[in-house]
Amino acid sequence: MHQQSETTPVRGVRWSGALPLHHFDAHTHAYLFHPDHPAWIDPFIGVDVFNMPQSFFLPHPHGGMSAITYLLPESPGGVRNRDSLGDDSHIAPGDLHWTQAGAGIVHEETPATRGQAAIGLQIFVNMPRSRKQQPAAVFKTAAAEMPVVQLAGASVRVVAGALLGQTAPLSAENPLWATPVHIWDVSLEPDANLALPLPASHQASVLILEGSLIHTASRQELPAPAAMMFDDAASLGDAPTHLRLQAGPQGARATILAGHPLREPMVPWGPFVGNTRADVAAYAQAYQSGAMGQLAASFSR
């Protein structure tokens, strides 16, 4: 366990609950984390915990935000990503593929092998107003490149950002990364306790993917698939705080999402996220005019 100072505040839980299941078709489904109060997870927008054994998502645009695929290490299959920048990538289990749409991009993601399920997180992250019109970019991190922090009763993969002196290849050191955040993939042994440091200025949430976590205040067990959102501690500035996780009797597998909130107006409309309605209308017009590039579908449905 990471030992916290007795004077370091521990974040409480402002909300917790089960994740609803959504079926895209007879084969593809996802558990959805799209809170009613999006400001509580700013700069994140939402997450789909997906299971995709067959091709479903035809080429589609994004603008003003990032669409991220983190394929879980235990995923049976991989993902093929194609986009209008010319990228054609294989996302293997454990890999991170970050599509930073900026002014606009068109992409398509399909199972690398039809019939072999790709299981992972589709994470949506906002971009600051000052960078929503910069050219699209793609950042890739292979599973083997991600540092792993070993603690008593726990293992934490640093998927993006940094933790306890370990920095992922995709971090705030990259000036092209518009929205630096932390993504930590956590494995907890049964009944293990874990405290991870986080500046008070950051917001954080945790997705419970396997097993269960114990709600620190109510002491109730929250089984997967579920989520917790931690209290806002912005009034403390950049003072240190801790996120505390306690695993249930079967242990837990969870992903922590944390970052400094943008605190800007957000107008989401389908695959576009602007600051005003005029912004999203401009993204739609850019897509329709071909300014985001072209990408032919690799399949039909």
C-alpha positions as CSV (number, residue, x, y, z in Angstrom):
1,M,0.0,0.0,0.0
2,H,1.2,3.5,-0.7
3,Q,1.4,5.2,2.7
4,Q,-0.4,8.5,2.9
5,S,0.5,11.3,5.3
6,E,-1.9,11.6,8.2
7,T,-2.5,15.3,7.2
8,T,-3.2,14.5,3.5
9,P,-6.9,14.7,2.8
10,V,-8.6,11.6,1.4
11,R,-11.2,12.2,-1.3
12,G,-14.7,11.2,-0.5
13,V,-17.1,9.7,-3.0
14,R,-19.6,12.1,-4.5
15,W,-21.5,9.5,-6.5
16,S,-21.4,5.8,-7.2
17,G,-23.6,3.4,-9.1
18,A,-23.9,0.6,-11.7
19,L,-23.1,1.2,-15.3
20,P,-26.1,0.6,-17.7
21,L,-25.7,-1.8,-20.6
22,H,-26.3,-0.7,-24.2
23,H,-26.6,-3.0,-27.1
24,F,-25.4,-1.5,-30.4
25,D,-26.6,-4.6,-32.3
26,A,-26.9,-8.4,-31.6
27,H,-23.2,-8.7,-31.2
28,T,-21.7,-5.4,-30.0
29,H,-22.5,-4.0,-26.6
30,A,-21.0,-1.6,-24.0
31,Y,-21.4,-0.5,-20.4
32,L,-21.8,3.3,-20.4
33,F,-20.3,5.9,-18.1
34,H,-21.9,9.2,-19.2
35,P,-22.8,11.1,-16.0
36,D,-25.8,13.3,-15.8
37,H,-23.4,16.0,-14.5
38,P,-20.6,16.0,-17.0
39,A,-18.8,18.8,-15.1
40,W,-18.0,16.2,-12.4
41,I,-15.7,14.3,-14.8
42,D,-14.3,17.3,-16.7
43,P,-12.0,17.1,-18.8
44,F,-13.4,13.6,-19.5
45,I,-16.7,13.4,-21.4
46,G,-17.6,9.8,-21.0
47,V,-16.5,6.2,-21.4
48,D,-17.9,3.1,-23.2
49,V,-16.6,-0.2,-21.8
50,F,-17.1,-2.1,-25.1
51,N,-17.2,-5.7,-26.3
52,M,-17.0,-5.8,-30.1
53,P,-16.7,-9.2,-31.8
54,Q,-18.0,-8.0,-35.2
55,S,-17.6,-4.9,-37.2
56,F,-20.2,-2.3,-36.4
57,F,-18.8,1.3,-36.4
58,L,-18.6,2.6,-40.0
59,P,-16.2,5.5,-40.8
60,H,-17.4,8.5,-38.7
61,P,-16.0,12.0,-37.9
62,H,-14.8,13.6,-34.7
63,G,-14.0,17.3,-34.0
64,G,-13.0,19.3,-30.9
65,M,-12.3,16.3,-28.7
66,S,-10.3,13.1,-28.4
67,A,-11.6,9.5,-28.9
68,I,-9.3,7.0,-27.2
69,T,-9.2,3.3,-27.4
70,Y,-7.5,1.5,-24.5
71,L,-7.7,-2.2,-25.3
72,L,-7.7,-4.2,-22.0
73,P,-4.7,-6.5,-21.7
74,E,-7.0,-9.6,-21.3
75,S,-8.9,-8.7,-24.5
76,P,-9.2,-11.9,-26.7
77,G,-8.7,-9.9,-29.9
78,G,-7.3,-6.7,-31.2
79,V,-8.6,-3.7,-33.1
80,R,-7.9,-2.3,-36.5
81,N,-7.9,1.5,-36.6
82,R,-8.0,3.4,-39.9
83,D,-8.3,7.2,-40.3
84,S,-8.3,10.0,-42.9
85,L,-4.7,10.9,-42.0
86,G,-3.7,7.7,-43.6
87,D,-3.1,5.7,-40.4
88,D,-3.8,2.0,-40.5
89,S,-2.9,0.5,-37.2
90,H,-3.3,-2.7,-35.2
91,I,-4.2,-2.0,-31.6
92,A,-3.1,-5.1,-29.7
93,P,-4.4,-6.1,-26.2
94,G,-3.0,-3.6,-23.6
95,D,-2.3,-0.9,-26.2
96,L,-3.4,2.7,-26.2
97,H,-4.5,4.5,-29.4
98,W,-5.3,8.2,-28.8
99,T,-7.1,10.0,-31.7
100,Q,-7.0,13.8,-31.0
101,A,-9.5,15.1,-33.5
102,G,-8.8,18.9,-33.2
103,A,-10.2,20.5,-36.4
104,G,-11.5,17.2,-37.5
105,I,-10.7,13.6,-38.5
106,V,-12.6,10.6,-39.9
107,H,-11.8,7.1,-38.5
108,E,-13.1,3.5,-38.4
109,E,-12.4,0.9,-35.8
110,T,-13.1,-2.8,-36.4
111,P,-12.1,-6.1,-34.7
112,A,-8.7,-7.2,-36.0
113,T,-10.2,-10.7,-36.5
114,R,-13.9,-11.0,-37.2
115,G,-15.6,-13.0,-34.5
116,Q,-12.8,-12.5,-31.9
117,A,-14.0,-10.0,-29.4
118,A,-12.1,-6.8,-28.8
119,I,-12.8,-5.7,-25.2
120,G,-11.7,-2.3,-23.9
121,L,-12.5,1.3,-23.0
122,Q,-13.5,3.9,-25.6
123,I,-12.7,7.1,-23.6
124,F,-13.8,10.6,-24.7
125,V,-11.8,13.6,-23.6
126,N,-12.6,17.3,-24.2
127,M,-10.0,19.7,-25.7
128,P,-9.5,23.2,-24.5
129,R,-11.0,26.1,-26.6
130,S,-7.6,27.3,-27.5
131,R,-6.7,24.0,-29.3
132,K,-10.0,22.8,-30.8
133,Q,-8.9,23.9,-34.2
134,Q,-5.4,22.5,-34.3
135,P,-4.7,19.8,-36.9
136,A,-5.7,16.3,-35.9
137,A,-3.0,14.0,-34.4
138,V,-2.7,10.4,-33.3
139,F,-0.6,9.1,-30.3
140,K,0.1,5.4,-29.8
141,T,1.5,3.5,-26.8
142,A,2.2,-0.2,-26.9
143,A,1.4,-2.2,-23.8
144,A,5.1,-3.1,-23.2
145,E,6.0,0.6,-23.0
146,M,3.6,1.4,-20.1
147,P,5.3,1.5,-16.7
148,V,3.9,-0.6,-13.9
149,V,3.9,0.5,-10.3
150,Q,3.9,-2.4,-7.9
151,L,2.5,-1.7,-4.4
152,A,1.5,-4.0,-1.5
153,G,-1.6,-5.8,-2.7
154,A,-1.9,-3.8,-5.9
155,S,-0.4,-3.3,-9.4
156,V,-1.0,-0.1,-11.4
157,R,-0.3,0.3,-15.1
158,V,0.4,3.9,-16.0
159,V,-1.5,4.0,-19.3
160,A,-1.2,7.8,-19.7
161,G,0.2,10.6,-17.6
162,A,2.3,9.7,-14.5
163,L,2.2,8.1,-11.1
164,L,4.7,7.9,-8.2
165,G,7.6,8.9,-10.4
166,Q,6.7,6.6,-13.3
167,T,5.8,8.4,-16.5
168,A,3.9,6.9,-19.5
169,P,5.1,7.6,-23.1
170,L,2.1,9.8,-23.5
171,S,2.5,12.5,-20.8
172,A,2.4,16.2,-20.2
173,E,5.9,16.3,-21.6
174,N,4.5,16.0,-25.1
175,P,3.6,19.6,-26.2
176,L,1.2,18.2,-28.9
177,W,-1.0,16.6,-26.3
178,A,-3.9,19.0,-25.9
179,T,-5.5,17.6,-22.7
180,P,-3.0,16.0,-20.4
181,V,-4.7,13.5,-18.1
182,H,-3.9,10.4,-16.0
183,I,-5.2,6.9,-16.9
184,W,-4.3,4.2,-14.4
185,D,-5.2,0.5,-14.8
186,V,-5.4,-0.9,-11.3
187,S,-5.4,-4.6,-10.1
188,L,-6.2,-5.1,-6.4
189,E,-5.9,-8.3,-4.4
190,P,-8.8,-9.4,-2.2
191,D,-9.5,-6.9,0.6
192,A,-6.5,-4.8,-0.4
193,N,-6.3,-1.1,0.4
194,L,-4.7,1.4,-1.9
195,A,-4.1,5.2,-1.6
196,L,-2.8,7.0,-4.7
197,P,-1.7,10.7,-4.7
198,L,-3.5,13.3,-6.8
199,P,-3.4,17.1,-6.7
200,A,-6.5,18.7,-5.3
201,S,-7.0,20.6,-8.5
202,H,-7.7,17.4,-10.4
203,Q,-11.0,15.6,-10.7
204,A,-11.1,11.8,-10.7
205,S,-13.4,8.9,-11.2
206,V,-12.9,5.1,-11.2
207,L,-14.5,2.4,-13.4
208,I,-14.9,-1.0,-11.7
209,L,-14.4,-3.6,-14.4
210,E,-14.1,-6.8,-12.4
211,G,-14.7,-7.8,-8.7
212,S,-15.8,-5.0,-6.4
213,L,-14.8,-1.9,-4.5
214,I,-16.0,-0.9,-1.0
215,H,-17.6,2.6,-0.8
216,T,-15.5,4.3,1.9
217,A,-18.3,6.1,3.6
218,S,-21.2,3.6,3.5
219,R,-19.0,0.5,3.6
220,Q,-21.3,-1.0,0.9
221,E,-19.8,-3.3,-1.7
222,L,-20.1,-2.0,-5.3
223,P,-19.7,-4.8,-7.8
224,A,-18.6,-4.4,-11.4
225,P,-19.6,-3.0,-13.8
226,A,-19.9,0.2,-11.8
227,A,-18.3,3.6,-11.3
228,M,-17.4,6.1,-8.5
229,M,-16.8,9.8,-8.9
230,F,-14.6,11.4,-6.2
231,D,-15.3,14.7,-4.4
232,D,-14.1,17.9,-5.9
233,A,-11.2,19.4,-3.9
234,A,-10.5,22.4,-6.0
235,S,-10.8,24.7,-3.0
236,L,-7.5,23.2,-1.8
237,G,-5.6,24.4,-4.9
238,D,-2.7,22.2,-5.8
239,A,-2.4,20.7,-2.3
240,P,-1.9,16.9,-2.3
241,T,-4.8,14.6,-1.7
242,H,-5.3,10.8,-2.0
243,L,-7.7,8.6,-3.8
244,R,-8.4,5.5,-1.6
245,L,-9.6,2.3,-3.0
246,Q,-10.5,-0.8,-1.0
247,A,-11.1,-4.1,-2.8
248,G,-13.9,-6.4,-2.0
249,P,-13.4,-10.1,-1.0
250,Q,-12.8,-11.2,-4.6
251,G,-10.3,-8.4,-5.4
252,A,-10.9,-5.7,-8.1
253,R,-9.9,-4.6,-11.5
254,A,-10.5,-0.8,-12.1
255,T,-9.4,2.1,-14.2
256,I,-8.9,5.5,-12.7
257,L,-9.4,8.6,-14.9
258,A,-8.1,11.9,-13.5
259,G,-7.3,15.3,-14.9
260,H,-7.4,19.1,-14.4
261,P,-10.8,20.3,-15.4
262,L,-11.1,22.7,-18.3
263,R,-14.1,24.5,-16.8
264,E,-15.2,25.8,-20.2
265,P,-18.7,25.8,-21.9
266,M,-19.2,22.4,-23.5
267,V,-21.7,21.8,-26.3
268,P,-21.6,18.1,-27.4
269,W,-23.4,17.1,-30.6
270,G,-22.9,13.6,-31.8
271,P,-19.2,13.2,-32.6
272,F,-18.4,16.9,-32.2
273,V,-17.7,18.9,-29.0
274,G,-17.6,22.7,-29.2
275,N,-17.9,25.6,-26.9
276,T,-21.0,26.9,-28.7
277,R,-23.7,25.6,-31.1
278,A,-21.9,27.6,-33.9
279,D,-18.8,25.5,-33.2
280,V,-20.5,22.2,-33.7
281,A,-22.3,23.5,-36.8
282,A,-18.9,24.4,-38.2
283,Y,-17.6,20.9,-37.5
284,A,-20.5,19.4,-39.2
285,Q,-20.1,21.6,-42.3
286,A,-16.4,20.8,-42.4
287,Y,-17.1,17.1,-42.4
288,Q,-19.8,17.4,-45.1
289,S,-17.5,19.5,-47.3
290,G,-14.7,16.9,-47.0
291,A,-12.3,19.2,-45.0
292,M,-11.8,16.4,-42.5
293,G,-10.6,14.0,-45.2
294,Q,-12.2,10.9,-46.7
295,L,-12.2,7.3,-45.6
296,A,-13.9,4.5,-47.4
297,A,-15.6,1.8,-45.3
298,S,-13.8,-1.5,-45.0
299,F,-17.1,-3.4,-44.5
300,S,-20.8,-3.0,-45.0
301,R,-23.8,-3.6,-42.8
